[in-house]
Amino acid sequence: MKRKNYLLEGIKITQAMINDIIFMCETRMKKTYFTRRGNNKMTFKNIIVFIMNFVKRSTQLELDDFFKSIDGKDISITKQAFSEARQKISPTAFIKLSDGIIKWFYKDTDYKRYKDYRLLSIDGTILEIPNTETLRDTFGYSENQSMKLARAKASALFDIENNMILTSVFEKYKSSEREQAKTLINKLEDIGFDNDLILFDRGYPSRDFISFIEDKKSLNYLMRASKTFIKAIANTKEEDQIIEIKHKNKTLKIRVLRFQLDSGETETLITNIYDKSLSIEDFKEIYFKRWNIEVKYNELKNRLEIENFSGETPIAVEQDFYATIYLSNMVSLAKIDADAAICEENKDKELKYEYKVNTNILIGKLKNSLVLVLLEKSPWKRSRMLKKIMKEISRNVIPIRPGRKFTRRMRLRANKNSINNKRSL
């Protein structure tokens, strides 16, 4: 049986969308934009593809290399010209591109489940953004005794088993994570519920939030509850107990689970799954999978450099954020392809560890290559280019060592990705 080429399908979907006149009309900021014909290199398509080209170095160097790679000659496009041109495109363009990939993935692929659930997680993160007055006014800031630093808050709805971000939001620094979670769940409802089980950390539980989820009928949750959350939960005596609480003339039924961690501390989880075939140990295993969203944020921040913005306007930072979410999903598709090829190559070998693709190398190989494939009109050439890229990617592997994790650092610091201090290489 021929193996599905996930990245190629993602590229086909993207290519169809960026070539669609309706897509352009829906995502330009004004009806008059991109209506003139001529030799202007700052076309709608070129701007979109350039922003999706992992733009992390000096913008001028990126522009020079981009147009040289697609035209084969030096073309002078200034940083200022690009900065003006990008203001004509709504950040929703990149949301739509990511949505296109997600709709295909969950409709036409045999994606992974866990105990028959689509296992999801929601969590928020603080993002450093360029420290300009405009962005401080737009998104807010954190401050100490000596400085104010522009910040934004993002939240993502992440598929733990398939490493895909179904949807995300990028909002003001002081935004409520619960309200962002509600927005994400409403978006998930638009995509379509599919026996979903969403995992939440202890900052999310509240009577109102649980009631909101219960109103979705077919949606399941598993939340970590703090010791002080709802007296009725804190007073439960059994390890596995169902209780009822009142909220706005509504009765909420909650299953409370207790178990002891290796540290000796007692952990409390709450859920609306009452199936007794799922034991405390099952829920413990499921909840600990939530750590994968922390791993995803690590990838977004340290490998895809989501905080390394290429512009200083609100539109620019939103474009960059949603473009990086799109790229993250494309990287995940490439990883599925590469890991399948590695598994096939190693299936008859006696190895101490399983191996997977080196994500850093994968991202580096997709730089420039992804754009060239997107801009290639010939299906035959596109397929051949992609085959060559995937062959190079699959050569770079690392062992899978169970139980490894990193510590999330939370502290106030100056922006590590200043607009005026980009890498030159």
C-alpha positions in Angstrom: 0.0 0.0 0.0 1.4 3.4 -1.0 2.1 5.7 1.9 0.2 9.0 2.0 2.4 12.0 1.4 1.1 14.4 4.0 3.3 17.4 3.3 2.6 17.2 -0.4 -1.1 17.3 0.3 -0.6 20.3 2.6 1.3 22.1 -0.2 -1.4 21.4 -2.8 -4.1 22.8 -0.5 -2.0 25.9 0.2 -1.1 26.4 -3.4 -4.8 26.2 -4.4 -5.8 28.8 -1.8 -3.1 31.4 -2.5 -3.9 31.1 -6.3 -7.6 31.6 -5.6 -8.9 35.1 -6.5 -11.7 34.7 -3.9 -9.1 34.0 -1.2 -7.3 37.2 -2.1 -10.5 39.2 -2.1 -11.5 37.9 1.3 -8.2 38.6 2.9 -7.1 42.0 1.5 -7.7 45.0 3.7 -9.4 47.1 1.0 -11.2 46.2 -2.2 -8.9 48.4 -4.3 -5.7 46.5 -3.2 -3.9 44.2 -5.7 -6.1 45.3 -8.6 -3.3 46.8 -10.8 -1.5 44.6 -13.2 2.2 45.2 -14.1 5.7 44.2 -13.1 5.2 44.9 -9.4 7.0 42.2 -7.5 5.1 42.9 -4.2 2.1 40.9 -5.4 -0.5 39.4 -3.0 1.0 35.9 -3.5 4.6 36.9 -3.1 3.9 38.8 0.1 2.0 35.8 1.5 4.7 33.3 0.6 7.5 35.5 1.8 6.0 35.8 5.2 5.7 32.0 5.3 9.4 31.6 4.6 10.6 31.4 8.2 11.6 35.1 8.1 13.9 35.3 11.1 17.1 37.1 9.9 17.4 40.8 8.9 14.3 41.5 6.8 16.4 43.1 4.0 18.6 40.0 3.7 15.5 37.8 3.7 14.0 39.9 0.9 17.1 39.8 -1.2 17.5 36.1 -0.9 13.8 35.4 -1.4 13.5 37.2 -4.8 16.9 35.8 -5.9 15.7 32.3 -5.2 12.4 32.7 -7.0 13.6 34.8 -10.0 17.2 33.7 -10.2 18.5 37.3 -10.2 19.0 40.2 -7.9 15.9 42.3 -7.5 15.8 45.3 -5.2 12.8 45.3 -2.9 13.4 47.5 0.1 12.3 46.7 3.7 10.2 49.8 3.6 8.4 48.8 0.4 7.6 45.4 1.9 6.5 46.9 5.3 4.0 49.1 3.4 2.8 46.3 1.1 2.1 43.8 4.0 -0.3 46.3 5.6 -2.7 45.5 2.7 -3.2 41.9 3.8 -5.3 40.8 6.8 -3.8 38.4 9.3 -6.9 36.2 8.6 -5.1 35.1 5.4 -2.8 32.9 7.5 -5.7 31.7 9.7 -7.5 30.6 6.7 -4.5 28.8 5.3 -4.1 26.9 8.6 -7.8 26.1 8.7 -7.6 24.7 5.2 -4.9 22.2 6.3 -6.8 21.3 9.5 -10.1 20.6 7.7 -8.3 18.3 5.2 -6.3 16.5 7.9 -9.3 15.6 10.0 -11.5 14.7 7.1 -9.2 12.7 4.8 -6.5 11.2 7.0 -6.5 8.3 9.4 -5.3 10.4 12.3 -4.4 9.0 15.7 -6.7 8.7 18.7 -6.2 7.8 22.3 -8.7 5.3 23.7 -11.1 6.3 20.9 -10.9 10.0 21.9 -9.4 12.9 19.9 -7.1 14.0 22.7 -6.7 17.8 22.8 -5.2 20.3 25.2 -5.7 24.1 25.7 -3.1 26.3 27.3 -2.0 29.9 27.1 1.4 31.5 26.9 2.9 35.0 27.1 4.7 36.3 24.0 7.4 38.9 23.8 6.6 41.4 21.0 8.6 44.3 19.7 8.8 46.9 22.4 7.2 49.9 20.6 4.8 52.4 22.0 2.2 51.4 19.4 2.4 47.7 20.4 2.4 48.5 24.1 -0.8 50.6 23.5 -2.4 47.8 21.3 -1.6 44.7 23.2 -0.4 45.9 26.7 2.8 45.4 28.6 4.4 43.9 31.7 6.5 46.2 33.8 9.0 46.4 36.7 10.6 49.3 38.4 12.6 50.4 35.4 10.8 49.4 32.2 7.6 48.6 30.4 7.9 45.6 27.9 5.3 45.0 25.2 3.6 41.6 25.6 0.7 39.6 24.1 -1.2 36.5 25.2 -1.8 33.6 23.0 -3.7 30.4 23.5 -3.8 27.2 21.3 -6.0 24.2 20.9 -3.5 21.4 20.4 -4.0 17.8 19.2 -1.6 15.8 21.5 -1.5 12.6 19.5 -1.1 14.2 16.0 1.0 17.2 16.9 -1.4 19.6 15.2 -2.6 23.0 16.3 -6.3 23.1 15.4 -6.8 26.8 16.1 -5.2 29.6 18.1 -5.8 33.2 19.3 -3.4 36.1 19.7 -4.8 38.9 21.9 -4.0 41.5 24.5 -1.6 40.7 27.4 -4.3 41.0 30.0 -6.7 38.7 28.2 -8.4 36.0 30.3 -7.1 32.5 29.5 -10.6 31.1 30.2 -12.2 33.5 27.7 -9.6 32.6 25.2 -10.4 28.9 25.8 -14.1 29.6 25.2 -13.1 31.2 21.9 -11.1 28.2 20.9 -13.8 25.8 21.9 -16.4 27.8 19.8 -14.0 27.5 16.8 -13.6 23.8 17.4 -17.4 23.5 17.3 -17.3 25.2 13.9 -14.7 22.7 12.7 -16.7 19.9 14.2 -16.6 18.0 17.5 -15.3 14.4 17.1 -15.5 12.6 20.5 -13.1 15.2 21.8 -11.4 15.1 25.3 -9.8 18.4 26.2 -7.2 18.6 28.9 -6.8 21.7 31.1 -4.3 22.8 33.8 -5.5 24.0 37.2 -5.9 27.6 36.1 -9.1 26.9 34.1 -11.7 25.2 36.4 -14.6 27.4 37.4 -18.3 26.8 37.8 -19.0 29.0 34.8 -16.4 27.4 32.6 -17.5 23.9 33.4 -21.1 25.0 32.6 -20.0 26.4 29.3 -18.4 23.1 28.3 -21.5 21.1 29.5 -23.6 23.2 27.2 -21.6 21.9 24.3 -23.2 18.5 25.0 -20.7 16.2 23.2 -17.6 17.7 24.6 -15.5 16.0 27.3 -13.0 17.6 29.6 -10.3 16.6 32.1 -9.1 19.3 34.4 -6.6 19.5 37.2 -8.3 21.2 40.2 -6.5 23.1 42.9 -7.0 22.3 46.6 -9.2 25.4 47.1 -11.5 24.9 44.1 -15.1 24.3 45.2 -15.7 23.0 48.7 -17.7 20.0 47.6 -14.7 18.7 45.6 -12.2 19.4 48.3 -14.4 17.5 50.8 -14.7 14.3 48.7 -13.6 11.2 50.6 -13.2 8.6 47.9 -10.6 8.3 45.2 -13.2 8.1 42.5 -16.5 9.9 43.3 -19.3 11.6 41.5 -20.7 14.8 43.0 -23.2 17.5 42.0 -22.9 21.2 42.4 -25.2 24.1 41.6 -24.6 27.0 39.2 -27.2 29.5 38.1 -30.2 27.2 38.6 -28.3 24.4 36.8 -27.0 21.1 38.4 -23.5 20.2 37.3 -22.4 16.6 37.6 -18.7 16.1 38.1 -16.5 13.0 38.5 -13.7 13.7 41.0 -10.5 11.6 40.9 -7.7 11.6 43.5 -4.3 9.9 43.4 -0.9 10.4 44.9 2.1 11.6 43.0 5.6 10.2 43.4 6.4 13.3 45.5 3.7 12.2 48.0 1.4 15.1 47.1 -2.3 14.4 46.3 -3.5 15.3 42.8 -7.1 16.1 42.0 -8.6 15.7 38.6 -12.2 16.4 37.5 -14.0 15.2 34.4 -17.4 14.7 32.8 -16.5 11.2 31.6 -18.4 8.7 33.9 -17.5 5.5 32.1 -16.1 3.3 34.9 -14.0 1.3 32.4 -11.7 4.3 32.5 -9.9 4.0 35.8 -7.9 6.5 37.9 -4.7 5.1 36.4 -6.2 5.7 32.9 -7.0 9.3 33.7 -3.6 9.8 35.3 -1.9 8.6 32.1 -4.2 10.8 30.0 -3.6 13.9 32.0 0.2 13.6 32.0 0.0 13.7 28.2 -0.9 17.3 28.6 2.8 18.0 28.9 3.0 17.7 25.1 1.4 21.2 24.7 4.4 22.6 26.8 6.7 20.8 24.4 4.8 22.4 21.5 5.3 25.9 23.0 9.0 25.1 23.4 9.1 24.2 19.7 7.2 27.4 18.7 9.4 29.7 20.8 12.9 28.1 20.5 12.8 26.4 17.1 10.3 28.3 15.0 11.1 31.5 16.9 7.5 32.7 17.1 8.6 35.7 19.1 11.1 36.8 16.4 8.8 39.2 14.6 9.6 40.7 11.2 7.6 43.9 11.7 6.5 46.4 14.4 2.9 47.1 13.5 -0.1 45.3 15.0 -0.9 43.7 11.6 2.7 42.6 11.1 2.9 40.8 14.5 -0.4 39.1 14.0 0.6 38.0 10.4 3.8 36.6 11.8 2.1 34.8 14.7 -0.6 33.1 12.5 2.0 32.3 9.8 4.1 30.5 12.3 1.1 28.5 13.5 0.6 27.5 9.9 4.3 26.6 9.5 4.1 24.6 12.7 1.4 22.4 11.2 3.4 22.1 7.9 6.4 21.0 9.9 4.2 18.4 11.7 3.1 17.0 8.3 6.7 16.8 7.2 7.5 15.0 10.5 4.8 12.4 9.8 6.3 11.7 6.4 9.9 11.6 7.6 9.2 9.5 10.7 7.2 7.0 8.5 10.2 6.8 6.2 12.6 6.3 9.1 10.4 3.6 10.6 10.2 1.8 7.3 14.0 1.9 6.9 14.6 0.6 10.5 11.9 -2.0 10.7 14.2 -5.0 10.3 17.0 -3.6 12.5 17.6 -4.4 16.1 18.0 -1.0 17.7 18.1 0.1 21.3 15.9 3.1 20.7 13.3 4.1 18.2 14.3 7.0 16.0 12.6 10.1 14.8 13.5 13.0 12.5 15.6 15.9 13.9 13.1 18.8 14.0 15.8 21.4 13.9 17.3 20.0 10.7 13.8 19.6 9.3 12.9 23.2 9.9 16.2 24.3 8.4 15.7 22.2 5.3 12.2 23.7 4.8 13.6 27.2 4.8 13.4 28.4 1.2 12.6 24.9 0.0 8.9 25.2 1.0 8.5 28.4 -0.9 10.0 27.1 -4.0 7.7 24.1 -3.9 4.7 26.3 -3.3 5.6 28.5 -6.2 6.3 25.6 -8.6 3.5 25.2 -11.2 4.5 21.8 -12.5 3.1 19.0 -10.4 5.9 16.6 -11.6 8.6 19.1 -10.7 7.0 19.9 -7.4 6.8 16.2 -6.4 10.4 15.6 -7.4 11.6 18.7 -5.4 9.7 17.5 -2.4 11.0 14.0 -2.7 14.6 15.3 -2.7 13.9 17.5 0.4 12.3 14.6 2.3 15.3 12.4 1.5 17.7 14.9 3.0 15.5 15.4 6.0 15.1 11.7 6.7 18.9 11.2 6.9 19.0 13.3 10.2 17.6 11.3 13.0 17.7 11.4 16.9 16.7 8.6 19.4 13.4 8.8 21.3 14.4 8.7 25.0 11.2 8.3 27.2 10.7 10.6 30.2 12.7 13.6 29.1 11.2 17.1 29.8 12.2 20.7 30.2 11.3 23.3 32.8 9.2 26.3 31.7 11.0 29.5 32.7 8.8 32.4 33.8 10.5 35.7 34.3 10.5 39.3 33.1 13.2 40.2 30.7 14.0 42.5 27.8 13.0 41.2 24.3 15.5 38.6 23.1 14.4 39.2 19.5 14.7 42.9 19.1 13.8 44.3 15.6 17.2 46.1 15.5 19.3 43.0 16.5 18.5 40.3 14.0 20.9 37.5 12.9 22.8 38.1 9.7 23.1 34.4 9.0 
